[in-house]
Amino acid sequence: MVDVPGHGKVVVDIAYGGAFYAFVSAEKLGLDICSAKTRDLVDAASTVTEAVKAQFKINHPDSEDLAFLYGTILTDGKDAYTKEPTTNICVFADEQVDRSPTGSGVTARIALQYHKGLLELNQTRAFKSSTTGSVFTGKAVRELL
Ligand SMILES: O=C(O)[C@H]1NCC[C@@H]1O
């Protein structure tokens, strides 16, 4: 639970896929990921990033260099499996917006969905960028920990 200025207490997931990201449905921040202005999505995502950074310490088991939040990914909330792509926007680093669904972000989201029992091993899921419509697919292939 993160206290997000302007939005109150919001449940946020944090997952790692080569970098750490916070994940939250845009709807929980009062935004429709498909129709909202990119500026508004960036502002909301950045507010989440700053709130998580201020309220949580991120740990990485092997590398202190990787122990930081790289950004926030706003989603359409469709984490339960469907064949249709689930849409997201990745706002990372210094308020940069990825034109793709984000390799490390998709990897982190797959790990999160697998962890929640929403994806099975070798079940391919598709992810779409809300800004460009580009699609990545990915799947969890084995557990490491
Ligand atoms: O797709 C990726 O993982 C990279 N693109 C933006 C955020 C990461 O650096």
Ligand as a Chemical Component Dictionary entry (heavy atoms), coordinates in Angstrom:
data_LIG
# 
_chem_comp.id                   LIG 
_chem_comp.type                 NON-POLYMER 
_chem_comp.pdbx_formal_charge   0 
_chem_comp.three_letter_code    LIG 
# 
loop_
_chem_comp_atom.comp_id 
_chem_comp_atom.atom_id 
_chem_comp_atom.alt_atom_id 
_chem_comp_atom.type_symbol 
_chem_comp_atom.charge 
_chem_comp_atom.model_Cartn_x 
_chem_comp_atom.model_Cartn_y 
_chem_comp_atom.model_Cartn_z 
_chem_comp_atom.pdbx_ordinal 
LIG O1 O1 O 0 12.571 -2.323 -22.833 1 
LIG C1 C1 C 0 13.355 -2.085 -21.911 2 
LIG O2 O2 O 0 13.546 -2.898 -21.019 3 
LIG C2 C2 C 0 14.079 -0.753 -21.863 4 
LIG N1 N1 N 0 13.290 0.281  -22.554 5 
LIG C3 C3 C 0 12.852 1.283  -21.589 6 
LIG C4 C4 C 0 13.115 0.719  -20.252 7 
LIG C5 C5 C 0 14.238 -0.237 -20.478 8 
LIG O3 O3 O 0 15.448 0.498  -20.411 9 
# 
loop_
_chem_comp_bond.comp_id 
_chem_comp_bond.atom_id_1 
_chem_comp_bond.atom_id_2 
_chem_comp_bond.value_order 
_chem_comp_bond.pdbx_ordinal 
LIG O1 C1 DOUB 1 
LIG C1 O2 SING 2 
LIG C1 C2 SING 3 
LIG C2 N1 SING 4 
LIG C2 C5 SING 5 
LIG N1 C3 SING 6 
LIG C3 C4 SING 7 
LIG C4 C5 SING 8 
LIG C5 O3 SING 9 
# 
